[in-house]
Amino acid sequence: MSQYPGVDADGFIQCLPEQPLQPLFAPLVEELCALLSRRFPALLDGLYLYGSVARGDARPGTSDLDVTLVLAWAPSPEETQRLEATRRELQARHPQVSKIDFDIGVLSEVLAPGNLYRWGFWLKHQCRCIWGNDLGLRFAPFRPSRTIAQAVNGDFPEVLEGYAQQLEQAASTAEQQRLQRAAARKALRSANLLRGEQERGWPSTLHEHAQLLTAAEPGLSGYAAFFLQQAYAPQGPVADFVQRLRAYSALLAGETRAQP
């Protein structure tokens, strides 16, 4: 075993363990594969799970079902509408997840050399293929680096601001809480941008990301504790959460720009 978190004995970032899905979520995943492969047999290159269901630590009624779809070509407007209709149909039938998210990539972009540290890392280490062409097999294991952190989470200012705006417009408490959990998790994972280039570990849990944030920038330890709590059990006024989210994003942007 490695002495560093999140890596194997050879220093490579760990892949998701091969294990059966949690029984509560397995029927949903089976229906997802059957429905998408039947409705989009030529468009769909592969289906992948990521997040808590993929890791095997999903919480009934709280966790999202996170799915990456790799498509053979960029979908037309009509195909995009049909994919969204299928997502909503599945979501309405399966209350054991709080939401179903589709993260879509196009095959040519996924395999482009310039996207190696984004898509290559993502499919190799963060996903498990559940249907179709497993592109993760094409990539060698990755070692920890700031290059990967930047490729995966460098979009945090735009993503966090998007969550802030959605929260300001959310009509229900359930929707607000779902958005708060998602925003808090993105906020914590983005702290990986503060890693030193020579650090050999790789945070995999939200707690490890919070620890990294506190160690790298002790002045942000309050945000680490706040977002860790919000990631699991949102509470307090939404306006307060949005204010803290925007303040944290601005501070993190300043710290990441200062990184060598």
C-alpha positions in Angstrom: 0.0 0.0 0.0 1.1 3.6 -0.6 1.8 5.9 2.2 0.1 8.7 0.3 -3.7 9.0 0.1 -5.5 8.3 -3.2 -2.6 6.6 -5.0 -1.4 3.0 -5.4 1.9 1.5 -4.4 3.4 2.6 -7.7 2.4 6.3 -7.2 -0.5 6.3 -9.7 -3.9 7.7 -8.9 -6.2 5.0 -7.8 -9.0 3.8 -10.2 -12.5 3.0 -8.9 -12.7 -0.4 -7.4 -14.4 -3.2 -9.3 -17.4 -4.1 -7.2 -21.1 -4.7 -7.6 -23.4 -1.7 -7.5 -25.4 -1.1 -4.4 -28.6 -3.2 -4.7 -30.9 -0.2 -4.4 -29.4 1.5 -7.4 -28.7 -1.5 -9.7 -32.2 -1.6 -11.3 -32.0 2.1 -12.2 -28.6 1.6 -13.8 -29.9 -1.4 -15.7 -32.9 0.5 -17.0 -30.7 3.5 -17.9 -28.4 1.3 -20.1 -31.4 -0.5 -21.7 -33.3 2.7 -22.5 -30.4 4.7 -23.9 -28.9 1.9 -25.9 -32.3 1.1 -27.4 -33.3 4.7 -28.2 -29.8 5.9 -29.4 -28.0 2.8 -30.8 -25.8 4.6 -33.3 -25.3 7.9 -31.4 -24.2 6.3 -28.1 -20.5 5.1 -27.9 -20.4 4.4 -24.2 -22.0 5.0 -20.8 -20.1 5.6 -17.6 -21.0 6.2 -14.0 -19.1 8.6 -11.8 -19.7 10.0 -8.3 -21.2 8.2 -5.3 -23.1 5.5 -7.2 -20.0 4.6 -9.1 -18.0 4.5 -5.8 -20.6 2.5 -3.9 -21.3 5.0 -1.2 -24.5 6.6 -2.5 -27.2 7.7 0.0 -30.8 6.8 -0.9 -32.9 9.9 -1.7 -29.9 12.2 -1.3 -27.3 11.2 -3.9 -27.5 12.0 -7.6 -27.0 9.5 -10.3 -24.0 11.0 -12.3 -23.6 9.6 -15.8 -21.1 10.4 -18.5 -22.4 9.8 -22.1 -19.8 9.6 -24.8 -21.5 10.2 -28.2 -20.3 9.2 -31.6 -21.1 12.7 -32.9 -22.3 16.0 -31.6 -26.0 15.6 -31.1 -28.5 17.6 -33.1 -31.1 19.8 -31.4 -33.7 17.0 -31.8 -31.3 14.4 -30.4 -30.5 16.7 -27.5 -34.2 17.1 -26.7 -34.7 13.3 -26.8 -31.8 12.7 -24.5 -33.2 15.3 -22.0 -36.6 13.7 -22.2 -35.1 10.3 -21.5 -33.2 11.7 -18.5 -36.4 13.3 -17.1 -38.4 10.1 -17.7 -35.9 8.0 -15.7 -35.6 10.6 -13.0 -39.4 10.7 -12.5 -39.5 6.9 -12.0 -36.6 6.6 -9.6 -37.0 8.6 -6.3 -34.0 6.7 -4.8 -31.8 9.4 -6.4 -32.3 13.1 -6.0 -31.5 13.8 -9.6 -30.0 12.2 -12.7 -27.2 14.2 -14.4 -25.9 13.6 -17.9 -22.4 14.8 -18.6 -22.0 14.6 -22.4 -18.8 14.3 -24.4 -18.2 13.8 -28.1 -15.9 10.9 -29.2 -13.6 13.1 -31.2 -13.1 15.6 -28.3 -12.7 12.8 -25.8 -9.8 11.3 -27.7 -8.2 14.6 -28.8 -4.6 14.8 -27.5 -5.2 18.2 -26.0 -7.9 16.7 -23.7 -5.7 13.9 -22.3 -5.6 15.4 -18.8 -9.3 16.1 -18.7 -11.1 13.3 -20.5 -8.3 10.7 -20.3 -8.0 11.2 -16.6 -11.7 11.4 -16.1 -12.5 8.1 -17.9 -9.5 6.3 -16.5 -9.8 7.2 -12.8 -13.2 8.8 -12.1 -15.6 6.6 -14.1 -16.7 3.0 -14.5 -18.0 1.9 -17.9 -21.5 0.4 -17.7 -22.3 0.0 -21.4 -20.5 0.1 -24.7 -17.0 1.1 -25.7 -14.8 1.4 -22.6 -12.4 4.2 -23.6 -10.8 4.2 -20.2 -8.8 1.1 -21.3 -7.0 3.3 -23.9 -5.3 5.4 -21.3 -2.3 4.6 -19.1 -2.7 5.4 -15.4 -2.0 9.0 -14.4 0.2 10.3 -11.6 -0.9 13.2 -9.4 -0.3 16.7 -10.9 -1.6 20.2 -10.9 -2.1 19.8 -14.7 -4.9 17.3 -14.0 -6.4 19.4 -11.2 -6.5 22.4 -13.6 -8.0 20.4 -16.4 -10.8 19.0 -14.2 -11.6 21.9 -11.9 -10.1 25.0 -13.6 -13.7 26.0 -14.6 -14.7 26.5 -10.9 -15.4 30.3 -11.2 -18.0 29.8 -13.9 -19.5 26.7 -12.4 -19.8 28.1 -8.9 -21.4 31.3 -10.2 -23.8 29.2 -12.2 -24.8 27.4 -9.0 -25.2 30.8 -7.3 -27.6 32.1 -10.0 -29.6 28.8 -10.0 -30.0 29.0 -6.2 -31.3 32.6 -6.4 -34.0 31.4 -8.8 -34.8 28.0 -7.3 -38.5 27.6 -6.5 -38.5 24.8 -4.0 -36.6 23.8 -0.8 -35.7 20.5 -2.3 -34.2 22.1 -5.4 -32.3 24.6 -3.2 -30.8 21.8 -1.1 -29.8 19.8 -4.1 -28.0 22.8 -5.6 -26.3 23.6 -2.3 -24.9 20.1 -2.0 -23.7 20.1 -5.6 -22.1 23.6 -5.2 -20.4 22.7 -1.9 -18.9 19.6 -3.4 -17.6 21.5 -6.4 -16.2 24.2 -4.1 -14.3 21.6 -2.0 -13.0 19.6 -5.0 -11.7 22.8 -6.6 -9.3 23.2 -3.6 -7.1 20.6 -5.4 -5.9 23.5 -7.5 -3.9 24.6 -4.5 -1.8 21.4 -4.4 1.9 21.7 -4.8 3.4 20.2 -7.9 5.5 17.8 -5.9 2.7 16.5 -3.7 2.3 12.8 -4.3 -1.1 12.2 -2.8 -4.5 12.7 -4.5 -7.6 13.6 -2.5 -10.5 11.4 -3.3 -13.1 12.1 -0.6 -14.7 15.4 0.3 -13.0 15.2 3.7 -9.6 14.9 2.0 -10.3 17.9 -0.1 -11.3 19.9 3.0 -8.1 18.9 4.7 -6.1 19.9 1.6 -7.8 23.3 1.6 -7.1 23.9 5.3 -3.5 22.8 5.0 -2.8 24.9 1.8 -4.6 28.0 3.0 -5.3 28.0 6.7 -7.2 31.3 6.3 -9.8 29.4 4.3 -10.4 26.7 7.0 -13.8 28.2 7.8 -14.9 27.7 4.3 -13.6 24.1 4.3 -15.7 23.3 7.4 -18.8 25.2 6.1 -18.8 23.5 2.6 -18.1 20.1 4.1 -21.2 20.4 6.3 -23.3 21.8 3.4 -22.2 19.0 1.1 -24.1 16.5 3.2 -26.8 18.4 5.1 -27.6 21.9 3.7 -29.0 24.3 6.3 -29.3 28.0 6.9 -30.5 30.8 4.7 -29.9 30.3 1.0 -28.8 33.9 0.6 -26.0 33.3 3.2 -24.9 30.2 1.3 -24.8 32.1 -2.0 -22.8 35.0 -0.4 -20.2 32.6 1.0 -20.0 30.7 -2.2 -19.2 33.8 -4.2 -16.7 35.1 -1.6 -14.9 31.7 -1.5 -14.8 31.6 -5.3 -13.1 35.0 -5.5 -10.6 34.1 -2.8 -9.8 30.7 -4.4 -9.4 32.4 -7.8 -6.9 34.8 -6.2 -4.9 32.0 -4.6 -4.8 29.8 -7.7 -3.5 32.7 -9.8 -0.7 33.0 -7.2 0.3 29.4 -7.5 3.6 28.8 -9.3 
